[in-house]
Amino acid sequence: MATETKILEASEVIKRLKKTGMTQEEIAKALGCTQVAVSQWKLKKTFPIPIFRGELARVYREVTGEVVKVLEQ
């Protein structure tokens, strides 16, 4: 059976990762970006470029086992 891919905003993915116990700093390190960038995405002040949307989906899958696509803003 195929797994359904959820489509989520970057801010929602970050909030869900934080609920698993990851800090913004840990998320940033996993993505290869700054904590400031993660904070800006969470607050919807800026949005991740395509490569970081893909990396955010990858980290989310590794941590939760769920497949997501990060919505383009």
N, C-alpha and C positions, 0 to 999 in steps of 0.2 A: 504494500500500500504506500502511495506517495505521500510525503509529508507536505502539508500546506505551508506555503511561505506567507508569513505575515508582513504587511507593509506598515512600518512605523516611522515617525519623525525621529530625527537624531536625539532630540531632547528626551523623548520617551525611552529610547534605548538606553541612554545614560542614566535616567532615573531607575530603570529596571536593573541595570548593572550595579548601581549603588545599593539597591535593596539586597543584592547578593553579598554585600560587604566590601565591594571594591570602592576605593576612594577615587576622586577625580585624578589624583596624581598617578595612581596605578593604572587607570584607564588610559591616561595620556602616555605613559611609558609603554603600554601594550600597543598603542597606535603609532607611536613614534612622533608625537606632537607635544605641545606644551599643555600644562594644566590650565593655563589661561584660555587656550582655544577650546578645551572641553567645557569650561565654565561658560564661555560665550555661546556655545552650541546648546547647552542645557537651558540657558536663559533666552534662547532664540534671538540673540543679538546678532549673531552671524550663523552661517550654515557651512557644514563641511564640504570641501571639494570632493569630486567623485572618488579619488583614491582613498580618502578618509572615510567616506560612506561605506566603501567595500571593506575596509579594515574594521570599522565599527561593527558591521554585520558579522565578520569573521570572529572577532573577540566575543560577541554576544553568543554566537553558536558554540564556541569552545567552552564558555562559562555555564550556559544554561541548557545546551543541547537543542535549542529551538532555532529554526531557520527563519531569518528575517531579511527583508530588503529595506534599506534606509531610504525614506522618501526624499526625493529631490525637492528643494524649496524654490 
